[in-house]
Amino acid sequence: MTIGGGTAGNGRTALVVGATGIAGSALVDTLVGQGLEVLALSRRSGAERPGVRWLSADLTSAASLAAVLGPENPSHVYFTAWSRRDTEEENIAVNAGMVRDLLAALRGKEVAHVALMTGLKHYLGPFEAYAAGEMPDTPFHEEEPRLPVRNFYYAQEDELWAAAAQQGFTWSVHRAHTVIGHAVGNAMNMGLTLATQATLCRESGEPFVFPGSETQWNGLTDMTDAGLLAEHMLWASTTPEAANEAFNIVNGDVFRWRWMWPKLAAYFGVEWEGYQGQPRPLELSMAGREDEWRQLAAKYNLSEPELDRVASWWHTDGDLGRGIEVVTDMGKSRDAGFTGYRRTLDSFTALFDRYRAENLIP
């Protein structure tokens, strides 16, 4: 896949918005691997590397975006950022505003395609009404109508479509399930959260307890590898048949947590416990363990001593506590030519290997 049908060095530039997050950092890796020049936009800069130029901006400030992007002329834009707020109305105002203001800052430039990452709350509903109302049957298909509730994903799509009609670029929307990938300090990071839980359990001699619901323990589910998501966004931005479409993106396999959980426990060398009568949320079982993690970090010389930078208990509780089965159809992408696939167990173990190599876990 090449951007603009050309090759590296053709002057095409990719802008990754939210470049230090799970999806954004995987996109930077993928685009650099394709020989692209990458503009990596985030509030804080990441590590310097060839082919990447960091831009620092406040995504919630139209003036900041306009100032930073004024001199730039990206051909392809990949939007992966979001900001969690207390209410869905605030989520809509801030997150749709970020899309609107970023695209306004690029008005008049030679943007060919904008790819927007969203997620399965498109089908499940927003945090305030999460899996609470009537939803489409699983597996979720892209042609399902929107739910009759306010949702910041819908508002982001509307801003994308309005800008595309005005500015003339093509677009794609990428609806991921739970994304596992490499990032630190991310608000939604099941991979590093489970690695942190298992590490604390091993050090304290506790079992590795599945925190979620009976439905999640026994039912089918799927996930999205951040590297596969990056490949999907690049594919859609460079494939005419994928232009102006919304796609689901998951690994392509399905599993049950009652099958996966013992395998994750075996990786870390811990005993495990499955579902036992009711959920056992991590926000409760892992509360107040900040000093324990700092001591563990000092013992093993870990690179991140702050527990809230490596674990997002609330998000993993939300994903694993759902009372409904969540699986996703990939037929639309397959029909359009995308053949990417990951085995989710391999995604987890490769991610854990990387965490160890980078000294995030012992």
Residue pairs with C-beta under 8 A, 6 or more apart in sequence:
1 34
1 234
1 235
1 238
1 239
2 8
2 34
2 238
3 12
3 14
3 34
3 36
3 75
3 76
3 234
3 237
3 238
4 10
4 12
4 75
4 76
4 112
4 238
5 238
6 12
7 35
8 34
8 35
8 36
9 35
12 36
12 37
12 75
12 76
13 36
13 37
13 38
13 39
13 72
13 73
13 74
13 75
13 76
14 31
14 36
14 37
14 38
14 39
14 74
14 75
14 76
14 77
14 78
15 38
15 39
15 41
15 69
15 72
15 74
15 76
15 77
15 78
16 24
16 27
16 28
16 31
16 38
16 39
16 40
16 41
16 78
16 80
17 24
17 41
17 42
17 59
17 77
17 78
17 79
17 80
17 81
17 102
18 24
18 41
18 42
18 59
18 79
18 80
18 81
18 82
19 25
19 27
19 28
19 38
19 40
19 41
19 42
19 46
19 54
19 80
20 40
20 42
20 44
20 46
20 183
21 42
21 80
21 81
21 183
21 186
22 179
22 180
22 181
22 182
22 183
22 186
22 188
22 189
22 226
23 80
23 117
23 176
23 179
23 181
23 226
23 229
23 230
24 40
24 42
24 78
24 80
24 81
25 46
25 181
25 182
25 183
25 226
26 181
26 182
26 226
26 227
26 229
26 230
27 78
27 80
27 229
27 230
27 233
27 234
28 38
28 40
28 46
28 52
29 227
29 230
30 227
30 230
30 231
30 234
31 38
31 78
31 230
31 234
32 38
32 49
32 50
32 51
32 52
34 234
35 51
36 51
37 51
37 53
38 51
38 52
38 53
39 53
39 55
39 72
39 74
40 46
40 52
40 53
40 54
40 55
41 54
41 55
41 56
41 57
41 59
41 68
41 69
42 54
42 55
42 56
42 81
43 56
43 57
43 58
43 59
44 56
45 54
45 56
46 52
46 54
48 54
55 68
55 69
55 72
56 68
57 64
57 65
57 67
57 68
57 69
58 64
58 65
59 65
59 81
59 83
59 98
59 101
59 102
60 83
60 94
60 97
60 98
61 101
62 97
62 101
62 104
62 105
65 101
65 102
65 104
65 105
66 101
66 104
66 105
68 105
69 102
69 105
69 106
70 105
72 109
73 109
73 110
74 106
74 109
74 111
75 110
75 111
75 112
75 113
76 111
76 112
76 113
76 114
76 115
76 237
77 102
77 103
77 106
77 111
77 113
77 114
77 115
78 114
78 115
78 117
78 233
78 237
79 99
79 102
79 114
79 115
79 116
79 117
80 117
81 98
82 95
82 98
82 152
83 91
83 94
83 95
83 98
84 91
84 187
85 91
85 93
85 94
87 128
88 126
88 127
88 128
88 129
88 150
88 151
88 152
89 150
91 126
91 127
91 152
92 150
92 151
92 152
92 155
95 152
95 155
95 156
96 152
96 155
96 156
96 158
96 159
99 116
99 156
99 159
99 160
99 163
100 159
100 163
103 114
103 159
103 160
103 163
103 167
104 163
106 167
107 163
107 166
107 167
111 167
111 169
112 169
112 170
112 237
113 169
113 170
113 171
113 172
113 236
113 237
113 238
113 243
114 160
114 163
114 164
114 169
114 170
114 171
114 172
115 171
115 172
115 173
115 174
115 233
115 236
115 237
116 156
116 157
116 160
116 171
116 172
116 173
116 174
117 174
117 176
117 229
117 233
118 153
118 156
118 157
118 173
118 174
118 175
118 176
119 153
119 175
119 176
119 177
119 179
120 140
120 175
120 176
120 177
120 248
120 326
120 328
121 127
121 130
121 151
121 153
122 146
122 151
122 153
122 154
122 175
123 135
123 136
123 140
123 144
123 147
123 175
124 130
124 131
124 135
124 322
124 324
124 326
125 131
125 132
125 133
125 135
125 147
125 149
125 151
126 149
126 150
126 151
126 152
126 153
127 318
129 149
130 318
130 322
131 322
131 323
131 324
133 147
133 148
133 149
134 147
135 147
135 324
136 144
138 324
138 325
138 326
138 327
138 328
139 327
139 328
139 329
140 175
140 248
140 326
140 327
140 328
140 329
141 248
141 329
141 331
141 332
142 175
142 245
142 246
142 247
142 248
142 329
142 332
146 154
157 173
157 246
160 171
160 173
161 171
163 169
164 170
164 171
164 244
170 243
170 244
171 243
171 244
172 233
172 236
172 237
172 242
172 243
172 244
172 245
172 246
172 247
173 245
173 246
173 247
174 229
174 232
174 233
174 236
174 246
174 247
174 249
175 246
175 247
175 248
175 249
175 328
176 224
176 229
176 248
176 249
176 250
177 221
177 222
177 223
177 224
177 250
177 326
177 328
178 188
178 190
178 223
178 224
178 319
179 188
179 223
179 224
179 225
179 226
179 229
180 189
180 190
180 191
180 223
180 224
180 225
180 226
180 344
180 347
180 348
180 351
181 191
181 225
181 226
181 227
181 229
181 351
182 191
182 226
182 351
182 354
182 355
183 189
183 192
184 192
184 304
184 309
184 310
184 360
185 309
186 192
186 312
187 312
187 315
188 312
188 315
189 310
189 311
189 312
189 315
190 312
190 315
190 316
190 319
191 348
191 351
191 352
191 355
192 310
192 311
192 355
192 360
193 282
193 310
193 311
193 312
193 313
193 315
193 316
194 264
194 316
194 348
195 268
195 310
195 351
195 352
195 355
195 360
195 361
196 293
196 307
196 310
196 311
196 361
197 208
197 282
197 286
197 311
198 208
198 264
198 265
198 267
198 268
198 270
199 268
199 296
199 361
199 362
200 206
200 286
200 289
200 292
200 293
200 296
201 207
201 208
201 209
201 268
201 270
202 208
202 268
202 269
202 270
203 292
203 296
204 292
207 270
207 271
207 272
207 273
208 261
208 264
208 265
208 268
208 270
208 271
208 272
208 273
209 272
209 273
209 280
209 285
210 217
210 257
210 261
210 272
210 273
210 274
210 275
210 280
210 320
211 279
211 280
211 281
211 282
211 285
211 316
211 317
211 320
211 321
212 257
212 275
212 279
212 317
212 319
212 320
212 321
212 322
213 275
213 279
213 320
213 321
213 322
213 323
214 275
215 322
215 323
215 324
215 325
216 257
216 319
216 320
216 321
216 322
217 256
217 257
217 258
217 261
217 274
217 275
218 256
218 258
218 275
219 256
219 325
220 254
220 255
220 256
220 325
220 327
221 254
221 255
221 256
221 257
221 325
221 326
221 327
222 250
222 251
222 252
222 253
222 254
222 255
222 326
222 327
222 328
222 344
223 250
223 251
223 344
223 347
224 249
224 250
224 251
225 251
225 342
225 344
225 347
227 342
228 249
228 251
228 340
228 341
228 342
229 249
231 340
232 247
232 249
232 333
232 338
232 340
235 242
235 337
235 338
235 340
236 242
236 243
236 245
236 247
236 338
239 336
239 337
239 338
241 336
241 337
242 336
242 337
242 338
245 332
245 336
247 332
247 333
247 336
247 338
248 328
248 329
248 330
248 332
248 333
249 330
249 333
250 328
250 330
251 341
251 342
251 343
251 344
251 347
252 330
252 340
252 341
252 342
253 341
253 342
253 343
253 344
254 327
255 344
255 345
257 274
257 320
258 274
258 275
260 344
260 345
260 348
261 272
261 274
262 272
263 345
264 272
264 348
265 271
265 272
267 348
267 349
267 352
268 352
279 317
279 320
279 321
281 313
281 317
281 321
282 311
282 313
282 316
282 317
283 313
283 314
283 317
286 311
286 313
289 307
290 306
290 307
290 308
293 305
293 306
293 307
293 310
294 305
294 306
294 307
296 302
296 362
297 304
297 305
298 305
299 362
300 359
300 362
301 359
302 359
302 360
302 361
302 362
303 358
303 359
303 360
304 310
304 360
310 360
352 361
355 361
356 362
